[in-house]
């Protein structure tokens, strides 16, 4: 492990050496054989005089490695380890000038004498600092010296090299559970770049050291997402317990491929600094999932996202999980609930609705890859659960018509990758239109399966749908000539409020008809953002150039994504002029558009980089590859262009746009009475708190025939208070502006 630079010796002004090895190389082998593994790097290897409590002295050999401190006795038959401890065992390190070193560890103390005692102590403190790098509330190591300040403890200022690999060895040594250190090499690449996500699977054999390995992983501050992929399956409960108990930086925990049943109970108590907020189960045995939820009773963190994929849970298992979500404090701020590959006949939908109603922060519901028709599920959700804001149904079927009215506060619906019948779509749109004073909807219908767009949109030809959609995505669906009239008629009904339209890859033979109509909508309506990424079958950029010319002078355009459209050098000049002349244009995506050469590529992106109002810019990866721009042939102007691109944010996702839409939802004329149900779902937390406290004061001051237990009172507060992480600010006078729930 790398070490911080040692302090200067105040006497001779020389830096303490990073290693002290005086044992000859030909004699080191007999000591190294006693080490735990080949991965231990030696920092100190020297003879010392050990002072015993009886007053006697003994010459011994001291080794300090990345893993431990070894003290050896020399015997006629060889060498043996007389003391063996780690930096995690240390309580005190003291230095007495000129040559005495006192080390307290565990319940023991040892006194060494060596002319380099100060340097040895400094190296030991470096090892301690590196192993405790960024560990909060670590036990303080007592450091003493005579004279004062001769020995000083310094925290490690930067991440040590091989930090994870070293901790894996050192902590397993501390737990006294050795394992084959050859397995550590597979994390050498991760340790070099420490990207944030670490996956440990069943190929990492750790034997009895599974808990020690979990401890070491939990202490790495650069691991934000941990994937346990069948690792130490026979000790899954203990591994998860240790992750919860020791982690302070991990926020996302993915538990995958634990397919065997377990009888291990879990007590998931976390340290105060825990950051665990998202838990994902995938392909796990039901007993693993259920015992995990039972162990969350005393978890003091806040789970904000929960995903269960292909876990074959029975209805009793689902019921236990949903009841836990209702009752356990750690789920008070649960926002997202994802169910992947469920058997709907084994899923208690009404209990889910009850859970959504009780957990007011639970606003995002997602179902994926259900084998059955999801229509009944959607009907039940809209009947019994009125508080959720976002609905995501993926890779399923929506066939039966909707029979109930859509919840008034719904703001986001994603039916992508589904088979949708015209009957369902018609009933859904009519239900949306029937809502009064409701929130606008962001609707995603990308990559629909076995769905004819002509039949889908023609189902609305005989009805009048209200303008309710402010953001529409139909990416990946090919618009046929027969579908275009019905689709354009549908768009015309949404023109008064439609702000963003995404049609990536949807236009082939109808480009010449659709793009002029879209340009006309942008001139007449409120449509300010467009994604018309070209389909790979479209080879000409003529229609896209015509579209750019039609909207180039519009002062309202905020976003334009036109990837893969072969608009060439003529097109980039139009885009530059738009960005310079329109301060509202804040987003451009134009990768793979046929720029003729490297010089024009560099000039184009340098010019875009200088425009401060342009905040979002897609990185031109395909264009860079097409022009053969790589690190070996970068010119100064190209380097400058690439730096200019990286200073901009990448183009916004649909979720980023959703957050923007939900910040302000009502204008000055909104009626408070008509928004009753919406305000109930998104009311100011302080209003709820005031109402609950008033009721409690009233119950205290008046004689009551019944009494509430402390548990019931706490439950009452939890059920009626919506928590928020945002700062409350005074509403502007003369207007009513709501802060909506923001999907994180």
C-alpha positions in Angstrom: 0.0 0.0 0.0 1.3 3.5 -0.7 2.0 5.7 2.2 1.8 9.4 3.0 5.1 11.2 2.9 6.7 10.8 6.3 7.4 13.8 8.5 10.8 15.3 8.8 13.1 14.4 11.7 13.4 17.7 13.5 16.9 16.9 14.7 18.7 16.0 11.4 16.1 17.5 9.0 16.2 14.2 7.0 13.0 12.4 5.9 12.2 9.1 7.6 12.9 6.2 5.3 9.9 4.4 3.7 11.5 1.0 4.6 14.1 -0.4 7.0 15.3 -3.8 5.9 18.6 -4.9 7.4 18.1 -8.7 7.3 20.2 -10.1 4.4 18.2 -11.3 1.4 19.6 -14.8 1.7 18.1 -15.0 5.2 14.8 -13.4 4.6 13.2 -16.5 3.1 12.9 -18.4 6.4 10.9 -15.5 7.9 8.8 -14.9 4.7 7.6 -18.5 4.8 5.8 -17.7 8.1 3.9 -14.9 6.5 0.2 -15.5 5.6 0.6 -15.0 1.9 2.8 -14.0 -1.0 1.0 -10.6 -1.3 2.5 -9.1 1.8 5.0 -6.3 1.1 7.8 -5.8 3.7 8.5 -2.3 5.1 10.5 -3.3 8.1 12.8 -6.3 8.6 15.4 -5.8 11.3 16.8 -7.1 14.5 15.4 -5.5 17.7 16.1 -6.0 21.4 13.0 -6.9 23.3 12.8 -5.8 26.9 10.8 -8.2 29.0 8.8 -7.3 32.2 11.3 -9.3 34.2 14.1 -7.0 33.1 15.7 -9.5 30.8 16.5 -8.8 27.2 16.2 -10.9 24.1 17.3 -10.3 20.5 14.4 -10.9 18.1 13.6 -10.1 14.5 10.8 -7.5 13.7 8.9 -7.5 10.4 6.2 -5.0 9.5 4.3 -5.9 6.3 1.2 -4.6 4.6 -0.7 -7.2 6.6 0.7 -7.5 10.0 3.5 -7.0 12.6 5.5 -10.2 13.1 8.1 -10.7 15.9 10.3 -13.8 15.4 12.4 -15.8 17.7 15.6 -17.4 16.4 16.0 -21.0 17.4 18.5 -23.7 16.6 15.9 -25.5 14.5 14.8 -22.4 12.6 12.5 -19.4 13.5 9.1 -19.2 15.1 6.6 -16.4 15.4 6.4 -15.1 19.0 4.1 -12.2 18.4 1.7 -11.5 15.5 -0.8 -8.6 15.4 -2.2 -6.0 12.9 -2.5 -2.2 12.9 -6.2 -2.8 13.8 -5.1 -4.2 17.1 -3.0 -1.2 18.1 -4.0 1.0 21.1 -0.8 3.0 21.7 2.5 3.6 20.0 5.1 5.4 22.1 8.7 6.5 21.4 11.4 7.4 24.0 14.5 9.0 22.8 16.9 7.7 21.6 16.0 4.1 20.8 12.9 2.8 22.6 9.6 1.9 21.0 6.6 0.8 23.1 3.6 -0.8 21.3 0.3 -1.7 23.0 -2.0 -4.0 21.2 -5.0 -6.0 22.4 -4.3 -6.7 26.1 -0.5 -6.8 25.6 2.4 -4.5 25.4 5.9 -5.0 24.0 9.0 -2.8 24.3 11.7 -2.8 21.6 15.0 -1.1 21.4 16.6 -0.2 18.1 18.7 2.7 16.9 16.0 3.4 14.3 13.1 3.1 16.7 11.7 6.5 15.6 11.7 5.5 12.0 10.1 2.2 12.7 7.4 3.9 14.7 6.7 6.4 11.9 6.3 3.5 9.4 3.9 1.8 11.7 1.8 4.9 12.0 1.8 5.3 8.3 0.4 1.8 7.9 -2.2 2.6 10.5 -3.2 5.8 8.7 -3.4 4.1 5.3 -5.6 1.2 6.6 -7.9 3.7 8.3 -8.1 6.0 5.3 -11.4 8.0 5.5 -12.9 5.6 8.0 -15.2 7.9 10.1 -15.2 7.7 13.9 -12.3 5.2 13.9 -10.9 4.4 17.4 -8.2 6.9 18.2 -4.7 5.6 18.3 -2.7 7.0 21.3 0.7 8.4 20.2 3.2 9.5 22.8 6.9 10.5 22.5 9.7 11.9 24.6 10.6 14.6 23.7 7.1 15.8 22.8 6.2 15.8 19.1 9.1 13.7 18.1 6.6 11.2 16.9 3.5 12.6 15.2 0.5 10.9 13.7 -0.5 12.1 10.2 -3.7 11.1 8.4 -3.3 9.7 4.9 -4.2 12.6 2.6 -4.9 10.6 -0.6 -6.2 7.2 -1.5 -3.4 4.7 -1.0 -2.3 2.5 -3.9 -3.8 -1.0 -3.7 -6.0 0.2 -0.8 -8.7 -2.5 -1.3 -6.2 -5.3 -1.8 -4.3 -4.3 1.3 -7.3 -4.1 3.5 -8.5 -7.5 2.2 -5.3 -9.0 3.6 -5.0 -6.9 6.7 -8.6 -7.3 7.9 -8.6 -11.1 7.2 -5.4 -11.2 9.3 -7.2 -9.2 12.0 -10.1 -11.7 12.0 -7.5 -14.6 12.0 -9.2 -16.1 8.9 -6.5 -16.7 6.2 -7.5 -17.3 2.6 -5.7 -17.9 -0.7 -4.2 -14.4 -1.4 -3.8 -15.3 -5.1 -7.5 -14.4 -5.5 -6.7 -10.8 -4.6 -5.0 -10.1 -7.9 -8.4 -10.0 -9.7 -9.1 -6.7 -8.1 -5.8 -5.1 -9.1 -7.5 -3.4 -12.1 -10.3 -2.1 -9.9 -7.9 -0.8 -7.3 -6.1 1.1 -10.0 -9.1 3.1 -11.2 -11.7 2.4 -8.4 -14.6 3.3 -10.7 -17.4 3.2 -8.0 -19.0 -0.2 -8.7 -17.5 -3.4 -7.4 -18.7 -6.9 -8.1 -17.6 -9.9 -6.1 -18.9 -13.3 -7.2 -18.5 -16.9 -6.3 -15.2 -17.1 -8.2 -13.6 -15.3 -5.3 -12.9 -18.1 -2.8 -12.3 -16.8 0.7 -13.1 -19.8 2.8 -13.7 -18.7 6.4 -12.7 -15.2 5.6 -16.0 -14.1 4.1 -16.9 -11.7 6.9 -13.4 -10.2 6.9 -13.7 -9.7 3.1 -17.1 -8.1 3.5 -15.6 -5.8 6.2 -12.8 -4.7 4.0 -15.1 -4.0 1.1 -17.5 -2.0 3.3 -14.6 0.3 4.4 -13.7 1.4 0.9 -15.0 4.9 0.3 -14.9 4.6 -3.5 -17.4 1.8 -3.6 -20.8 3.3 -4.1 -22.5 0.3 -5.7 -21.7 -3.2 -4.4 -22.8 -6.3 -6.3 -22.8 -9.5 -4.3 -23.1 -12.1 -7.1 -23.4 -15.4 -5.4 -20.4 -14.7 -3.2 -20.0 -16.9 -0.1 -23.5 -18.3 -0.6 -23.2 -20.5 2.5 -22.5 -17.4 4.6 -24.8 -14.9 2.8 -26.5 -13.8 6.1 -23.2 -13.0 7.8 -21.8 -11.2 4.7 -24.8 -8.9 4.4 -24.8 -8.3 8.1 -21.2 -7.2 8.0 -21.8 -4.9 4.9 -24.6 -3.2 6.8 -22.6 -2.9 10.0 -19.5 -1.5 8.6 -20.3 0.4 5.4 -20.4 4.2 5.3 -20.1 5.0 1.6 -22.1 2.2 -0.2 -25.4 3.5 -1.4 -26.6 0.8 -3.8 -26.5 -2.9 -2.7 -27.2 -5.5 -5.4 -27.8 -9.1 -4.2 -27.8 -11.6 -7.0 -27.7 -15.3 -7.8 -28.2 -16.6 -4.2 -30.3 -19.5 -5.5 -30.1 -21.9 -2.6 -32.3 -21.6 0.5 -30.8 -20.3 3.7 -31.7 -20.7 7.4 -29.4 -17.9 8.5 -31.2 -15.1 10.3 -30.0 -11.5 9.7 -29.8 -8.6 12.1 -29.1 -5.6 9.8 -28.0 -2.9 12.2 -25.9 -0.2 10.6 -23.5 2.5 11.7 -24.7 6.0 12.0 -23.0 7.1 8.8 -24.7 4.4 6.6 -25.6 5.5 3.1 -27.4 2.4 1.9 -30.5 3.7 0.2 -31.2 1.3 -2.7 -31.5 -2.5 -2.5 -31.8 -4.7 -5.5 -32.5 -8.5 -5.4 -32.1 -10.5 -8.6 -32.5 -14.3 -9.1 -32.5 -15.1 -5.4 -34.2 -17.8 -3.4 -37.3 -16.6 -1.5 -35.8 -17.4 1.9 -32.8 -15.1 1.2 -35.2 -12.2 0.4 -37.6 -12.8 3.3 -34.9 -13.2 5.9 -33.3 -10.0 4.6 -36.5 -8.1 5.2 -37.0 -9.6 8.6 -33.5 -8.3 9.5 -34.4 -4.7 8.7 -36.4 -4.2 11.9 -33.6 -2.1 13.5 -32.0 -0.7 10.4 -31.5 3.0 11.1 -30.9 4.0 7.5 -33.5 5.0 4.9 -34.2 2.8 1.9 -35.4 5.0 -1.0 -35.4 2.4 -3.8 -36.3 -1.3 -3.8 -36.2 -3.8 -6.7 -37.1 -7.5 -6.7 -36.3 -9.4 -9.9 -37.1 -13.1 -10.6 -37.1 -14.2 -7.0 -40.1 -16.6 -7.3 -41.8 -15.2 -4.3 -45.1 -16.7 -3.1 -48.1 -14.6 -2.1 -47.2 -15.1 1.6 -43.6 -13.8 0.9 -44.9 -10.7 -1.0 -47.4 -10.0 1.9 -44.6 -10.2 4.5 -42.4 -7.8 2.4 -45.2 -5.3 1.8 -46.2 -5.3 5.5 -42.6 -4.7 6.4 -42.5 -1.7 4.0 -45.6 -0.3 5.8 -44.3 -0.8 9.3 -40.5 -0.5 9.4 -39.0 3.0 9.9 -36.3 2.4 7.3 -39.0 2.5 4.5 -40.5 5.8 5.6 -38.8 7.5 2.6 -39.2 4.7 0.1 -39.8 6.4 -3.3 -39.3 3.6 -5.9 -40.7 0.0 -5.9 -39.7 -2.2 -8.8 -41.1 -5.7 -9.4 -39.5 -7.6 -12.3 -40.7 -10.9 -13.7 -43.6 -11.4 -11.2 -46.4 -14.0 -11.3 -49.4 -11.8 -10.9 -51.5 -14.6 -9.5 -49.0 -14.7 -6.6 -48.9 -11.0 -6.1 -51.2 -9.2 -3.5 -52.0 -6.1 -5.6 -54.5 -4.7 -3.1 -51.9 -4.9 -0.3 -49.5 -3.0 -2.6 -52.2 -0.3 -3.0 -52.6 -0.1 0.8 -48.8 0.2 1.1 -48.7 3.0 -1.5 -51.5 4.8 0.4 -49.7 4.5 3.8 -46.2 5.3 2.5 -46.9 8.7 1.1 -43.3 9.0 -0.3 -43.8 5.9 -2.4 -44.4 7.6 -5.8 -42.7 5.5 -8.4 -44.2 2.0 -9.2 -42.5 -0.2 -11.8 -43.6 -3.6 -13.1 -41.5 -5.4 -15.8 -41.6 -8.7 -17.7 -44.9 -10.0 -16.3 -46.2 -13.0 -18.3 -49.9 -12.0 -17.7 -51.9 -9.1 -19.0 -51.1 -6.1 -16.9 -54.4 -4.4 -17.5 -56.1 -5.7 -14.4 -53.1 -4.6 -12.3 -53.3 -1.1 -13.8 -57.1 -1.0 -13.1 -56.6 -2.0 -9.5 -53.7 0.6 -8.9 -55.8 3.4 -10.3 -58.8 2.3 -8.2 -57.2 1.8 -4.8 -53.9 3.8 -4.9 -54.3 7.5 -5.6 -51.0 8.9 -4.4 -48.3 7.6 -6.6 -46.9 9.9 -9.3 -45.0 7.6 -11.7 -46.1 4.3 -13.4 -43.7 2.2 -15.4 -44.9 -1.0 -17.1 -42.3 -2.7 -19.2 -42.1 -5.8 -21.5 -45.6 -7.0 -20.9 -49.1 -6.8 -22.3 -51.8 -4.1 -21.9 -54.9 -5.6 -23.6 -58.1 -5.1 -21.6 -59.6 -1.6 -21.6 -59.1 0.6 -18.6 -62.3 0.8 -16.5 -61.4 3.5 -14.0 -60.2 7.1 -14.0 -56.5 7.7 -13.8 -55.2 9.2 -10.6 -55.3 13.0 -10.8 -51.7 13.5 -9.6 -50.1 11.1 -12.0 -47.3 12.9 -13.9 -45.3 10.1 -15.6 -46.4 7.0 -17.5 -44.0 4.6 -19.3 -45.6 1.8 -21.4 -42.5 1.2 -23.5 -41.6 -2.3 -24.8 -45.2 -3.5 -24.3 -47.9 -4.9 -26.6 -50.7 -2.4 -26.3 -54.2 -2.9 -27.7 -56.1 0.0 -29.3 -58.9 -0.6 -26.8 -56.6 -0.1 -23.8 -54.9 2.9 -25.4 -58.2 4.5 -26.2 -59.6 4.0 -22.7 -56.4 5.2 -21.1 -56.4 8.5 -23.1 -60.1 9.0 -22.4 -59.4 8.5 -18.7 -56.6 11.0 -18.8 -58.8 13.5 -20.6 -61.6 13.1 -18.0 -59.4 14.3 -15.1 -60.1 17.8 -13.8 -57.3 20.2 -12.9 -54.9 17.3 -13.2 -51.2 17.4 -13.7 -49.8 17.1 -17.3 -48.5 13.7 -18.2 -45.1 12.6 -19.6 -45.9 9.6 -21.8 -43.3 7.1 -23.1 -44.3 4.6 -25.8 -41.0 3.5 -27.1 -40.3 0.2 -29.0 -43.8 -1.2 -28.7 -44.1 -4.9 -29.5 -46.7 -6.4 -31.9 -48.5 -3.0 -31.9 -49.8 -1.4 -35.1 -49.4 2.4 -34.7 -52.1 3.0 -37.3 -54.6 1.0 -35.3 -53.4 2.5 -32.0 -53.8 6.1 -33.0 -56.8 5.6 -35.3 -58.7 4.3 -32.2 -58.8 8.0 -31.1 -60.2 9.3 -34.4 -63.8 9.2 -33.2 -63.2 10.8 -29.8 -61.9 14.1 -28.6 -58.9 13.9 -26.2 -58.0 16.8 -24.0 -54.5 18.3 -24.2 -52.9 16.4 -21.3 -49.5 15.3 -22.6 -46.5 17.7 -22.2 -43.8 15.3 -23.2 -44.2 12.4 -25.7 -41.7 9.7 -26.6 -42.3 7.2 -29.4 -38.7 6.2 -30.1 -38.1 3.0 -32.1 -41.6 2.8 -33.6 -41.6 3.1 -37.4 -44.3 5.5 -38.5 -45.9 4.1 -41.7 -47.6 6.3 -44.3 -51.0 4.9 -43.1 -50.2 5.7 -39.5 -49.1 9.3 -40.1 -52.5 11.0 -40.5 -53.8 9.5 -37.3 -50.6 10.3 -35.4 -50.5 13.9 -36.6 -54.2 14.3 -35.6 -53.4 13.0 -32.2 -50.4 15.5 -31.9 -52.7 18.4 -32.9 -54.9 17.6 -29.9 -51.9 17.9 -27.6 -50.4 21.0 -29.3 -51.5 23.5 -26.6 -49.3 21.9 -23.9 -46.9 19.6 -25.7 -43.4 20.8 -24.9 -41.1 18.0 -26.0 -41.5 15.3 -28.7 -39.0 12.4 -29.1 -39.2 10.4 -32.3 -35.7 8.8 -32.4 -35.5 6.3 -35.2 -39.2 6.5 -36.0 -39.0 8.2 -39.4 -38.1 6.5 -42.6 -40.2 6.9 -45.7 -42.4 9.6 -44.2 -39.7 12.1 -43.3 -40.8 14.5 -46.0 -44.3 14.6 -44.6 -43.7 14.6 -40.8 -40.8 17.0 -40.4 -42.5 20.0 -42.0 -45.6 19.3 -39.9 -43.5 19.2 -36.7 -41.8 22.5 -37.7 -45.2 24.0 -38.2 -46.2 22.9 -34.7 -43.0 24.4 -33.2 -44.0 27.8 -34.9 -47.6 27.7 -33.7 -47.6 25.8 -30.3 -45.5 25.5 -27.3 -43.3 22.6 -28.6 -39.7 23.7 -27.8 -37.8 20.5 -27.7 -37.4 17.8 -30.4 -35.5 14.5 -30.8 -35.5 13.4 -34.4 -32.4 11.1 -34.3 -32.3 9.6 -37.8 -33.1 5.9 -38.5 -30.0 4.0 -39.8 -31.9 3.3 -43.0 -32.0 7.0 -43.8 -28.9 8.0 -45.8 -29.8 11.5 -47.0 -29.9 14.6 -44.8 -31.9 16.8 -47.2 -35.1 16.7 -45.2 -33.3 17.4 -41.9 -31.6 20.4 -43.5 -35.0 21.7 -44.6 -36.3 21.2 -41.1 -33.4 23.1 -39.5 -33.9 26.0 -41.9 -37.6 26.0 -41.0 -36.9 26.3 -37.2 -33.6 28.2 -37.3 -35.1 31.6 -36.6 -37.6 30.5 -33.9 -36.6 32.2 -30.6 -38.4 29.5 -28.5 -36.4 26.4 -29.4 -34.8 25.0 -26.2 -33.6 21.6 -27.3 -32.8 19.8 -30.6 -31.4 16.3 -30.9 -30.6 15.4 -34.5 -28.0 12.5 -34.2 -27.2 10.3 -37.3 -28.8 12.8 -39.7 -26.4 13.4 -42.5 -26.6 17.2 -42.5 -22.9 17.7 -43.1 -21.0 21.0 -43.0 -24.1 23.0 -44.1 -26.0 21.7 -41.1 -23.4 22.5 -38.5 -23.3 26.1 -39.7 -27.1 26.3 -39.1 -26.7 24.8 -35.6 -23.9 27.3 -34.7 -26.1 30.2 -35.8 -29.1 28.9 -33.9 -27.0 28.5 -30.7 -25.5 32.0 -31.0 -28.7 33.8 -31.9 -31.1 32.0 -29.5 -30.2 32.3 -25.8 -33.0 29.9 -24.9 -31.4 27.0 -26.9 -29.6 25.1 -24.1 -29.3 21.6 -25.5 -27.9 20.2 -28.8 -27.2 16.5 -29.7 -25.6 16.1 -33.2 -23.4 13.0 -33.2 -22.6 11.3 -36.5 -23.9 14.0 -38.8 -21.3 13.8 -41.5 -18.8 16.5 -40.7 -16.3 16.5 -43.6 -13.0 16.8 -41.8 -11.2 17.1 -38.5 -10.6 20.8 -38.8 -14.3 21.6 -39.2 -15.1 19.2 -36.4 -12.7 21.1 -34.1 -14.0 24.5 -35.1 -17.6 23.4 -34.7 -17.2 22.1 -31.2 -14.9 24.9 -30.1 -17.5 27.4 -31.2 -20.3 25.5 -29.4 -18.1 25.3 -26.3 -17.8 29.1 -26.1 -21.6 29.6 -26.0 -22.4 29.9 -22.3 -26.2 29.6 -22.7 -25.7 26.1 -24.3 -25.6 23.9 -21.2 -26.1 20.4 -22.7 -24.1 18.9 -25.5 -23.9 15.2 -26.6 -20.4 13.9 -26.8 -19.7 13.1 -30.6 -18.3 9.6 -30.1 -19.4 8.2 -33.5 -18.2 11.3 -35.3 -14.9 11.0 -33.5 -14.5 7.4 -34.5 -15.6 8.1 -38.1 -12.9 10.8 -38.5 -10.3 8.6 -36.8 -9.7 11.0 -34.0 -7.7 9.2 -31.2 -5.2 10.0 -28.5 -2.3 9.3 -30.9 -3.2 12.0 -33.5 -4.8 14.8 -31.4 -3.9 18.3 -32.6 -4.1 21.2 -30.2 -7.3 22.5 -31.8 -9.0 19.0 -31.5 -7.8 18.8 -27.9 -9.3 22.2 -27.2 -12.6 21.1 -28.8 -12.8 17.9 -26.8 -12.2 19.8 -23.6 -14.9 22.3 -24.6 -17.4 19.4 -25.0 -16.5 17.9 -21.7 -17.2 21.2 -19.9 -20.8 20.8 -21.0 -23.3 18.5 -19.4 -24.5 15.5 -21.5 -27.9 15.7 -23.0 -30.8 15.4 -20.6 -32.6 12.2 -19.9 -36.4 11.9 -19.7 -36.1 11.8 -15.9 -34.3 15.1 -15.9 -37.0 16.7 -18.0 -39.6 15.2 -15.6 -38.0 16.9 -12.7 -38.2 20.2 -14.5 -41.9 19.7 -15.3 -42.8 18.8 -11.7 -41.3 21.9 -10.1 -44.2 24.2 -11.0 -47.5 22.6 -11.9 -50.3 25.2 -11.4 -50.9 28.7 -12.5 -52.4 31.6 -10.6 -56.0 30.7 -11.3 -55.9 27.1 -9.8 -58.7 26.4 -7.4 -57.6 25.0 -4.1 -60.8 23.1 -3.7 -60.6 21.4 -7.0 -57.0 20.2 -6.2 -58.1 18.4 -3.0 -56.9 15.0 -3.9 -53.6 16.3 -5.4 -52.9 18.4 -2.4 -53.6 15.5 -0.1 -50.9 13.5 -1.9 -48.3 16.3 -2.1 -49.1 18.6 0.8 -46.6 20.6 2.7 -45.1 18.4 5.4 -45.3 21.2 7.9 -49.1 21.4 7.4 -49.4 17.7 8.2 -47.2 18.0 11.2 -49.2 21.0 12.6 -52.5 19.0 12.2 -51.1 15.9 14.0 -49.6 18.0 16.8 -53.0 19.8 17.2 -54.8 16.5 17.5 -52.3 15.3 20.1 -52.6 18.5 22.2 -56.4 18.2 22.0 -56.2 14.6 23.2 -54.0 15.5 26.1 -56.1 18.4 27.2 -59.5 16.7 27.0 -60.8 13.7 28.9 -60.7 10.7 26.5 -62.6 7.4 26.9 -59.7 5.5 25.3 -55.9 5.9 25.3 -53.4 5.5 22.6 -50.3 3.5 23.3 -46.9 5.1 22.4 -46.6 2.6 19.5 -50.0 3.7 18.1 -49.1 7.4 18.5 -45.8 6.9 16.6 -47.7 4.9 13.9 -50.2 7.8 13.6 -47.4 10.3 13.1 -45.6 8.0 10.5 -48.9 7.5 8.6 -49.7 11.2 8.4 -46.4 13.0 7.8 -44.8 13.3 4.4 -41.1 13.8 4.9 -39.0 15.9 2.5 -35.3 16.5 2.0 -35.9 19.9 0.4 -35.6 23.3 2.1 -38.9 25.0 2.6 -39.3 28.5 1.1 -42.1 31.0 1.3 -44.5 30.9 -1.6 -44.5 34.0 -3.8 -47.4 36.3 -2.9 -50.2 36.6 -5.4 -49.7 33.2 -6.9 -50.0 29.6 -6.1 -47.0 27.5 -7.2 -46.6 23.9 -6.1 -43.4 22.1 -5.6 -44.1 18.6 -7.0 -42.5 15.4 -5.9 -39.2 15.0 -7.7 -38.2 11.5 -8.9 -34.7 10.8 -7.9 
